[in-house]
Amino acid sequence: MKKQFISISLSAVMLASVIPAAGNSFTCTSAADSEMRDMTTMEIVRDMGVGINLGNTLEACGDWIADVDRQWGDGILTVEEYETAWGSPVITKEMIKGMADEGFGVVRVPVAWSNLMEDGYKINKDLDARVHEVVDWIIECDMYAIINIHWDNGWVNTFPDNKDECMLRYQTMWTQIADSFKEYGDRLMFESQNEELGWEKLWNPWGSTDGKAESYALVNEINQKFVDVVRSSGGNNPKRHLLISGYNTGFDRTCDPLFKMPSDPADRMAVSVHYYTPAGFAILEDEDADWAKARPTWGTDADYKELYDNMDMMKKGYIDKGIPVIVGEYGCPSKGKEPDSVRLFISSVCKAAYERGLCPVLWSTPGGHYDREKCQMADQELKKLLNEISGFEPKQTVTTTTTIPDTTTASPQTTAMTTEKQPLRGDLNKDGSFNVADLVALQQFILGNGQLEAWEAADLCEDKVIDIFDVIAIRKLLIYN
């Protein structure tokens, strides 16, 4: 049993504290709430299920956007012009709800906060309001939201050359973001940065070790500044769950001993890494590069070994030490790839991560894996595979018949009725029903008090281990049964 995951307060497992997450189909109902539940970051990350990115949208940026507007527009740039600059339609609530209905429990929202920025690094109020709107939709659909400072036109890359000014900019931006979102509950997570923390101008990973310690030290300093700024702000931020960017979000570089998680008085942090390995398949489309050859297929024994070795590295380096992990991006292009290999790669990475306790968040852009026009996954076979991994059970309608006496005749009349199919799971005490008694039984077992009547029924995560993740799963099921 994974002893490091067993610590849990009684309030964290009581049904009254549960809000539906990634295990069922959702209906957008309530406004974004401010509840901070008594849940560890490990529990929060597991509760996310599997996720998806709102990529190439609110992080779209570039000086050319202003040039185009000056030439063809009215000279007044808007948030919408940036939002649609990289090919995305304007995001709607229906698009976000579609993500929830397809089985995703968390949406990562990359943001370029420097768009329309005013003097003194003041964030544009319309951009801030738009991010609020999208985050509200995500939370209203019972999903988690992650917001960050993304690539943002690349200013983070200049840290080694202009550290003081960059640190001022970073601190000023996060001070504003933290204050603006301070009243949100634990359905909103802040991510320190995207994948730019780590600089080849300081240390070339393919060369010597010269400058390596300096580059890592700067990464650690920036991440610590992020934690300090958020924790010193008001509202719920002293207890907010935070996502710390790994060194260039690489698995091996983030597992290097020189990378340090920040000091956090709340002890509510996860680490963020990205997975695009092998690059020839996961990054390149149909043209070779000098650093890799494009591949149309994936799935050899060597491919699987590489995947499992990398996921085991993160599990050993972080999960087994009680530090949650979010794979903030993973995926591959469809162009130049065999569809079966695309499906196999994405589902295999998702499964390998999820089974080891990592939360996988699919990178998706306009025209990519999630169809923003139809508000559903472009590949429904892939959707089914991802749903099987996370245990997502969409509501289904089935036609049954019931006999209703016909008061006008002597013979019965058969009428079609529509009901929701809700499979019965989790009968831990083998009494033929599933209710809070089963939750209590599992809770007591986790705390070391009592035995389970049905071990297999308790293994809701199907990983042959009874731990806190099974508690989270049973809580979800109780909501919908």
Phi, psi and omega per residue, in radians:
M1 nan 2.513 -3.109
K2 -1.406 1.588 -3.025
K3 -1.019 -0.576 -3.059
Q4 -1.215 -0.225 -3.115
F5 -1.739 -0.043 -2.956
I6 -1.432 -0.402 -3.128
S7 -1.067 2.090 -3.090
I8 -2.794 2.359 3.100
S9 -1.443 2.747 -3.111
L10 -1.084 -0.623 -3.109
S11 -1.148 -0.433 -3.114
A12 -1.293 -0.313 -3.100
V13 -1.958 0.041 3.124
M14 -1.361 2.485 -3.060
L15 -1.038 -0.575 -3.074
A16 -1.108 -0.382 -3.093
S17 -1.609 0.036 -2.999
V18 -1.504 2.392 2.952
I19 -2.104 2.314 -3.082
P20 -0.950 2.454 3.126
A21 -2.271 -2.323 -2.856
A22 -1.345 0.032 -3.028
G23 -1.601 -0.043 -3.070
N24 -2.573 2.983 3.097
S25 -1.374 2.535 -2.991
F26 -2.076 2.738 2.946
T27 -2.153 2.237 3.134
C28 -1.159 2.140 -3.042
T29 -2.249 -1.247 -2.964
S30 -1.651 2.837 3.092
A31 -1.268 2.849 3.128
A32 -0.992 2.255 -3.075
D33 -1.754 3.033 -3.085
S34 -2.005 0.342 -3.076
E35 -1.281 2.305 2.994
M36 -1.978 1.775 -3.058
R37 -1.356 2.812 3.124
D38 -1.447 1.216 -3.127
M39 -2.255 2.471 3.073
T40 -1.292 2.868 3.090
T41 -1.125 -0.581 3.082
M42 -1.072 -0.737 3.112
E43 -1.166 -0.719 3.125
I44 -1.070 -0.815 -3.112
V45 -1.108 -0.704 3.117
R46 -1.197 -0.604 3.138
D47 -1.154 -0.371 3.131
M48 -1.162 -0.444 -3.091
G49 1.271 -2.134 3.042
V50 -2.091 2.666 -3.001
G51 -2.259 -3.136 -3.124
I52 -2.537 2.614 3.098
N53 -1.634 2.542 2.933
L54 -1.657 1.214 -2.955
G55 -1.409 2.712 3.103
N56 0.965 0.743 -3.056
T57 -2.307 -1.543 -3.129
L58 -1.336 -0.106 3.044
E59 -1.773 0.049 3.105
A60 -1.069 2.337 -3.067
C61 -2.750 3.054 3.119
G62 2.451 2.452 -3.139
D63 -1.113 -0.453 -3.117
W64 -1.110 -0.434 -3.133
I65 -1.102 -0.761 3.098
A66 -1.165 -0.653 3.134
D67 -1.108 -0.737 3.112
V68 -1.093 -0.746 -3.123
D69 -1.141 -0.666 3.125
R70 -1.141 -0.571 -3.089
Q71 -1.461 -0.683 -3.010
W72 -2.054 -0.239 -3.086
G73 -1.821 -2.684 -3.094
D74 -1.786 0.122 3.123
G75 1.408 0.063 3.127
I76 -2.035 1.770 -3.114
L77 -1.243 2.548 3.124
T78 -2.200 2.853 3.073
V79 -1.042 -0.680 -3.117
E80 -1.101 -0.645 3.123
E81 -1.105 -0.688 3.062
Y82 -1.202 -0.761 -3.092
E83 -1.025 -0.599 -3.085
T84 -1.750 0.044 -3.015
A85 -1.139 -0.525 -3.109
W86 -1.806 0.410 2.991
G87 1.785 -0.026 -3.130
S88 -1.458 2.480 2.909
P89 -1.234 2.888 3.043
V90 -1.056 2.259 -3.095
I91 -1.228 2.391 3.123
T92 -2.109 2.880 3.096
K93 -1.102 -0.572 3.131
E94 -1.125 -0.650 3.097
M95 -1.116 -0.723 3.138
I96 -1.193 -0.764 3.114
K97 -1.066 -0.633 3.103
G98 -1.056 -0.623 3.093
M99 -1.100 -0.732 3.104
A100 -1.141 -0.760 -3.111
D101 -1.166 -0.432 3.111
E102 -1.468 -0.072 3.014
G103 1.950 0.087 -3.129
F104 -1.503 2.459 -3.099
G105 -1.899 -0.139 3.124
V106 -2.589 2.446 3.085
V107 -2.094 2.110 3.049
R108 -1.540 2.225 -3.079
V109 -1.997 1.623 3.067
P110 -1.157 2.437 -3.069
V111 -2.350 2.365 2.986
A112 -1.778 1.576 -3.057
W113 -1.233 -0.252 -3.120
S114 -1.378 -0.203 3.072
N115 -1.045 2.256 3.108
L116 1.105 0.339 -3.088
M117 -1.150 2.478 3.127
E118 -1.667 3.083 -3.132
D119 -1.015 2.622 3.133
G120 1.292 0.366 3.141
Y121 1.052 0.625 3.125
K122 -1.447 2.163 -3.105
I123 -1.250 2.380 -3.129
N124 -1.097 2.310 -3.060
K125 -1.163 -0.576 3.125
D126 -1.235 -0.658 3.068
L127 -1.139 -0.774 3.108
D128 -1.018 -0.764 3.141
A129 -1.122 -0.645 3.141
R130 -1.187 -0.716 3.086
V131 -1.091 -0.729 3.069
H132 -0.984 -0.790 -3.094
E133 -1.061 -0.811 -3.136
V134 -1.149 -0.758 3.119
V135 -1.084 -0.720 3.101
D136 -1.026 -0.771 3.125
W137 -1.058 -0.734 -3.132
I138 -1.081 -0.832 -3.100
I139 -1.211 -0.648 3.103
E140 -1.093 -0.447 3.103
C141 -1.615 0.346 3.050
D142 1.077 0.553 3.023
M143 -1.958 2.916 3.010
Y144 -1.590 2.679 3.074
A145 -2.162 2.459 3.036
I146 -2.133 2.192 3.050
I147 -2.077 2.612 -3.084
N148 -2.511 -3.139 2.801
I149 -1.715 1.984 -3.039
H150 -1.538 -2.669 -3.109
W151 -1.010 -0.732 2.941
D152 0.991 0.798 3.124
N153 1.162 0.242 2.923
G154 1.501 0.214 -3.089
W155 -1.163 -0.459 3.137
V156 -1.109 -0.467 3.139
N157 -1.153 -0.268 -3.103
T158 -1.637 0.122 3.137
F159 -0.906 -0.822 -3.098
P160 -1.104 -0.468 -3.082
D161 -1.554 -0.449 -3.028
N162 -2.545 1.035 -2.975
K163 -1.025 -0.830 -3.037
D164 -1.077 -0.799 -3.118
E165 -1.211 -0.695 3.111
C166 -1.128 -0.703 3.119
M167 -1.152 -0.660 3.070
L168 -1.087 -0.779 3.125
R169 -1.091 -0.805 -3.134
Y170 -1.055 -0.838 -3.123
Q171 -1.127 -0.732 -3.132
T172 -1.123 -0.708 3.134
M173 -1.164 -0.815 -3.119
W174 -1.226 -0.500 3.050
T175 -1.077 -0.752 3.126
Q176 -1.214 -0.779 -3.122
I177 -1.095 -0.816 -3.123
A178 -1.068 -0.728 -3.137
D179 -1.181 -0.691 -3.098
S180 -1.144 -0.601 -3.059
F181 -1.892 0.300 -2.986
K182 -1.131 -0.452 -3.081
E183 -1.528 -0.107 3.131
Y184 -1.215 2.598 3.126
G185 -1.437 -2.823 -3.024
D186 -1.405 0.152 2.988
R187 -1.383 -0.155 3.104
L188 -1.987 2.230 3.103
M189 -2.062 2.437 3.039
F190 -1.674 2.413 3.066
E191 -2.004 2.266 -2.963
S192 -1.049 -0.672 -3.096
Q193 -2.970 3.041 -3.135
N194 -1.449 -1.886 -3.086
E195 -2.241 0.314 -3.076
E196 -1.571 -0.070 -3.127
L197 -1.355 1.801 -3.027
G198 2.398 2.204 -2.931
W199 -2.305 2.132 3.122
E200 -1.169 -0.407 3.095
K201 -1.192 -0.348 3.029
L202 -1.652 -0.735 -3.122
W203 -2.534 2.149 3.085
N204 -1.618 1.881 -3.087
P205 -1.048 -0.333 -3.123
W206 -1.733 0.139 3.113
G207 -2.036 -2.294 -3.140
S208 -1.530 -3.036 3.084
T209 -1.587 0.085 -3.138
D210 -1.045 2.204 3.109
G211 1.466 -0.063 -3.082
K212 -1.098 -0.866 -3.116
A213 -1.067 -0.657 3.136
E214 -1.140 -0.747 -3.124
S215 -1.159 -0.768 3.112
Y216 -1.110 -0.688 -3.129
A217 -1.088 -0.653 3.120
L218 -1.217 -0.711 3.057
V219 -1.000 -0.848 -3.119
N220 -1.098 -0.661 3.138
E221 -1.140 -0.741 -3.140
I222 -1.146 -0.774 3.111
N223 -1.094 -0.652 3.103
Q224 -1.154 -0.684 3.103
K225 -1.053 -0.730 3.101
F226 -0.991 -0.878 -3.134
V227 -1.095 -0.776 -3.115
D228 -1.077 -0.739 -3.127
V229 -1.132 -0.826 -3.107
V230 -1.144 -0.772 -3.089
R231 -1.174 -0.453 -3.129
S232 -1.540 -0.051 3.107
S233 -1.545 3.076 -2.991
G234 -1.616 -2.820 3.114
G235 1.066 -2.332 -3.131
N236 -1.563 0.009 -3.030
N237 -1.129 -0.507 3.062
P238 -1.065 -0.336 -3.138
K239 -2.064 0.102 -3.072
R240 -1.159 2.514 3.070
H241 -1.363 2.269 -3.019
L242 -2.054 2.598 3.136
L243 -2.006 2.105 -3.038
I244 -1.732 2.175 -3.133
S245 -1.230 2.198 3.056
G246 -1.244 3.020 -3.140
Y247 -1.150 1.899 -3.031
N248 0.902 0.325 -3.096
T249 0.910 0.436 3.077
G250 -1.469 2.488 -3.138
F251 -1.040 -0.940 -3.065
D252 -1.184 -0.689 -3.103
R253 -1.243 -0.566 3.110
T254 -1.323 -0.418 3.075
C255 -1.511 -0.034 3.083
D256 -1.167 2.413 -3.131
P257 -1.013 -0.376 3.139
L258 -1.271 -0.346 3.082
F259 -1.434 2.243 -3.103
K260 -2.132 2.335 2.970
M261 -1.206 2.505 -3.113
P262 -1.131 2.849 2.982
S263 -1.376 2.254 -3.065
D264 -2.394 2.021 -3.135
P265 -1.104 -0.440 -3.142
A266 -1.511 -0.296 -3.104
D267 0.918 0.854 -3.135
R268 -2.278 1.321 -3.095
M269 -2.424 2.598 2.946
A270 -2.200 2.860 3.120
V271 -1.905 2.514 -3.112
S272 -1.905 2.285 3.028
V273 -2.349 2.822 3.094
H274 -2.104 2.664 -3.108
Y275 -2.298 1.874 3.054
Y276 -2.311 1.093 -3.072
T277 -2.247 2.301 0.005
P278 -1.361 2.531 -3.051
A279 -1.068 -0.572 -3.133
G280 -1.083 -0.466 3.097
F281 -1.769 -0.752 -2.990
A282 -1.458 -0.290 -3.114
I283 -2.092 -0.962 -3.092
L284 -1.236 2.550 3.127
E285 -1.633 -1.550 -3.110
D286 -2.207 0.247 3.094
E287 -2.215 2.431 3.132
D288 -1.253 2.748 3.002
A289 -2.147 2.964 -3.117
D290 -1.266 -0.208 -3.126
W291 -1.884 -0.049 3.113
A292 -2.965 2.743 3.064
K293 -1.830 2.366 -3.138
A294 -1.120 2.428 -3.140
R295 -2.169 2.352 3.112
P296 -1.543 -0.273 -3.055
T297 -2.263 2.816 3.081
W298 -2.603 2.543 3.055
G299 2.394 0.284 3.092
T300 -1.330 2.949 3.072
D301 -1.020 -0.677 3.125
A302 -1.156 -0.627 3.105
D303 -1.096 -0.805 -3.132
Y304 -1.147 -0.701 3.119
K305 -1.078 -0.756 3.116
E306 -1.061 -0.775 3.124
L307 -1.068 -0.878 -3.088
Y308 -1.149 -0.661 3.108
D309 -1.082 -0.743 3.141
N310 -1.164 -0.775 3.138
M311 -1.157 -0.654 3.080
D312 -1.120 -0.599 3.119
M313 -1.069 -0.805 3.140
M314 -1.213 -0.634 3.113
K315 -1.122 -0.823 -3.136
K316 -1.174 -0.706 -3.064
G317 -1.322 -0.452 -3.052
Y318 -2.303 -1.031 -3.075
I319 -0.977 -0.833 -3.110
D320 -1.168 -0.257 3.088
K321 -1.751 0.142 3.090
G322 1.484 0.228 3.138
I323 -1.837 2.043 -3.123
P324 -1.151 2.703 -3.129
V325 -2.279 2.301 2.996
I326 -2.044 2.138 3.017
V327 -1.461 1.560 -2.971
G328 -1.118 -0.384 3.046
E329 -2.551 2.406 2.915
Y330 -2.756 2.784 3.120
G331 2.580 -2.907 -3.135
C332 -2.814 2.764 3.069
P333 -1.291 2.833 3.051
S334 -1.660 -0.500 -3.129
K335 -1.157 2.302 3.113
G336 1.337 0.182 -3.108
K337 -2.119 2.586 3.017
E338 -1.288 2.262 -3.077
P339 -0.927 -0.683 -3.141
D340 -1.127 -0.631 3.128
S341 -1.242 -0.645 3.073
V342 -1.058 -0.836 3.139
R343 -1.096 -0.735 -3.112
L344 -1.166 -0.766 -3.115
F345 -1.109 -0.883 -3.077
I346 -1.098 -0.792 -3.124
S347 -1.204 -0.601 -3.137
S348 -1.218 -0.734 3.094
V349 -1.124 -0.779 3.130
C350 -1.034 -0.812 -3.098
K351 -1.155 -0.784 -3.124
A352 -1.088 -0.683 3.120
A353 -1.226 -0.890 -3.040
Y354 -1.086 -0.704 -3.125
E355 -1.159 -0.396 3.128
R356 -1.691 0.095 3.083
G357 1.616 0.050 3.090
L358 -1.504 2.550 3.085
C359 -1.658 1.983 -3.131
P360 -1.576 2.294 -3.110
V361 -2.135 1.903 -3.028
L362 -1.171 2.328 3.036
W363 -1.397 2.138 -3.101
S364 -2.423 2.325 -3.104
T365 -2.217 2.969 3.114
P366 -0.931 2.304 -3.096
G367 1.369 0.145 -3.084
G368 -1.744 -2.397 -2.980
H369 -1.239 -0.465 3.080
Y370 -1.921 2.147 -3.113
D371 -1.429 1.896 -3.070
R372 -1.328 -0.254 3.072
E373 -1.452 -0.762 -3.138
K374 -1.543 -0.163 3.139
C375 1.017 0.776 3.095
Q376 -2.739 2.912 3.095
M377 -1.124 2.416 3.138
A378 -1.147 -0.596 3.125
D379 -1.930 1.798 -3.093
Q380 -1.248 -0.408 3.036
E381 -1.191 -0.688 3.069
L382 -1.119 -0.716 3.095
K383 -0.976 -0.808 -3.127
K384 -1.061 -0.717 3.131
L385 -1.110 -0.771 3.131
L386 -1.159 -0.662 3.096
N387 -1.114 -0.665 3.106
E388 -1.125 -0.645 -3.135
I389 -1.167 -0.799 -3.071
S390 -1.453 -0.243 -3.075
G391 1.415 0.263 3.133
F392 -1.147 2.324 -3.117
E393 -2.201 1.607 -3.133
P394 -1.099 2.566 3.081
K395 -1.116 2.363 -3.132
Q396 -2.138 2.595 3.037
T397 -1.890 2.316 3.128
V398 -2.206 2.526 -3.140
T399 -1.638 2.160 3.087
T400 -2.179 2.978 3.119
T401 -2.135 2.561 3.079
T402 -2.401 2.565 -3.115
T403 -1.630 2.084 -3.136
I404 -2.016 2.179 3.141
P405 -1.032 2.344 3.080
D406 -1.639 1.999 -3.047
T407 -1.277 -0.183 -3.118
T408 -1.683 -0.216 3.136
T409 -2.361 2.978 -3.133
A410 -1.506 -0.263 -3.077
S411 -1.715 2.604 3.127
P412 -1.231 2.791 -3.130
Q413 -2.132 2.307 3.139
T414 -1.657 2.213 -3.084
T415 -2.190 2.392 3.114
A416 -1.384 2.399 3.103
M417 -2.299 2.658 3.123
T418 -1.927 2.200 3.114
T419 -2.265 2.844 3.095
E420 -1.614 2.331 3.135
K421 -1.532 2.017 3.130
Q422 -2.185 1.742 -3.091
P423 -1.112 2.531 3.133
L424 -1.541 2.140 3.105
R425 -2.408 2.849 2.987
G426 1.433 0.376 3.125
D427 -1.344 1.448 -3.013
L428 -1.293 -0.567 -3.100
N429 -1.685 0.126 3.025
K430 0.977 0.722 3.095
D431 -1.772 0.153 3.081
G432 1.484 0.059 3.119
S433 -2.457 2.823 -3.130
F434 -2.100 2.034 -3.100
N435 -2.686 -2.952 -3.064
V436 -1.108 -0.387 3.095
A437 -1.064 -0.580 3.110
D438 -1.232 -0.644 3.054
L439 -1.092 -0.783 3.138
V440 -1.074 -0.720 3.141
A441 -1.077 -0.744 3.134
L442 -1.211 -0.708 3.108
Q443 -1.019 -0.822 -3.129
Q444 -1.118 -0.644 3.119
F445 -1.147 -0.766 3.125
I446 -1.057 -0.642 -3.138
L447 -1.414 -0.016 3.099
G448 1.527 0.292 -3.114
N449 -2.051 1.650 3.061
G450 1.950 3.009 -3.118
Q451 -2.053 2.840 3.084
L452 -1.798 2.383 3.110
E453 -1.279 -0.576 -3.076
A454 -2.339 1.705 -3.087
W455 -1.096 -0.785 -3.088
E456 -1.128 -0.628 3.116
A457 -1.174 -0.452 3.136
A458 -1.387 -0.379 -3.106
D459 -1.454 1.193 -3.065
L460 -1.184 -0.453 3.117
C461 -1.458 -0.129 3.102
E462 0.955 0.759 3.104
D463 -2.041 0.188 3.114
K464 1.115 0.418 3.083
V465 -2.372 2.319 3.065
I466 -1.706 1.997 -3.085
D467 -2.649 -2.921 -3.056
I468 -1.102 -0.468 3.132
F469 -1.137 -0.564 3.087
D470 -1.240 -0.568 3.063
V471 -1.087 -0.794 3.128
I472 -1.063 -0.735 -3.114
A473 -1.123 -0.735 -3.113
I474 -1.200 -0.565 3.084
R475 -1.110 -0.710 3.102
K476 -1.070 -0.817 -3.101
L477 -1.077 -0.640 -3.123
L478 -1.086 -0.557 3.138
I479 -1.086 -0.634 -2.967
Y480 -1.868 0.183 3.106
N481 -2.078 nan nan
